[in-house]
Amino acid sequence: MQRLIASATWDADAVRDDLRAYVLEHLGAPGGVRIVDATGFLKKGDRSAGVQRQYSGTAGRIENCQVGVFLADASRKGHAFVDRALYRPREWGDDRARCRAVGVPDAVPFRTKPVLARGMLERALDAGVRPAWVTADEVYGSDHRLRVLLEARDQPYVLAVRRTEALVHLGVRGTPRAAARADALPRRAWRVLSAGAGTKGPRAFRWAWAEVRRPDEDAASRAWRHALLARESLAPAAAGARERAYSARTTWCSRRRPRRLPRSCGSPGRGGASRRRSRRRSRRSGSTRTRSANPTAGLAP
């Protein structure tokens, strides 16, 4: 294997394309998700391409490492990588002699992580591999060009953005930043939902959805729903306040508008009329309804 990687003549990109086709054939399924993320590979020397002291998600701290940006597909059938790109910090891009010493051609310029992600997403979409959603953390979600790319390719996405993200990126003028928009939501807008089972039981959070409309919407843009999705912890943090996840997980959602929206995707305020009719029927029948004091009651594990 070491000889194959280091000295054998083979086309790494052709192998990538074969792998992507294999993953699509065996793991492709409706509702699949495409994930963009980076991870680090710890190193002790300084002669590997792109190695330097930088943040490593593997170690959870700054270490001497290489960092790779990866594209993975996941569905109910399984998950697998479909593309990869080595991130070389700007210091490497400015040191051409160092790049040549490790085999990096002069024609390869410095690229940020979002630029690498855009290239991988375009390759996968060009190959006809289209998931239900594309998702990534705020490093990529806060890149306006990446969001524009996905919308131009008619690809729905759920991307985390920074709490300071300005909503003007969607053409909405005079609106606050992401954190302020989430803070302004009324308590009735928040719903307790489970994010799935964890090692310590259901991972329950409060979620809120706030639609963002463009003032100059045309027929094409109305086919999409743009929204801010915020998540809040149920338990107070050490400082006494509940931790809002918009610092890491406030999300732009963009999706083709279905003919009839599922309840989980609708505005939290919807359904008020039906609830009022239900309460009137309950009063007429003499029955009563109580709200559980346990915020996680009724959640699926």
Secondary structure as UniProt FT lines:
FT   HELIX           2..6
FT   HELIX           12..27
FT   TURN            30..31
FT   STRAND          33..42
FT   TURN            49..50
FT   STRAND          52..56
FT   TURN            57..60
FT   STRAND          61..75
FT   TURN            76..77
FT   STRAND          78..87
FT   HELIX           90..94
FT   HELIX           96..101
FT   TURN            102..103
FT   TURN            106..107
FT   HELIX           113..126
FT   TURN            127..128
FT   STRAND          133..136
FT   HELIX           138..141
FT   HELIX           144..152
FT   TURN            153..154
FT   STRAND          157..161
FT   TURN            163..164
FT   HELIX           167..170
FT   TURN            173..174
FT   HELIX           178..183
FT   HELIX           187..189
FT   STRAND          190..198
FT   TURN            199..200
FT   STRAND          201..211
FT   TURN            215..216
FT   TURN            219..220
FT   HELIX           221..223
FT   STRAND          224..236
FT   TURN            238..239
FT   STRAND          242..244
FT   HELIX           246..249
FT   STRAND          250..256
FT   HELIX           263..265
FT   TURN            268..271
FT   HELIX           272..285
FT   TURN            295..298
//
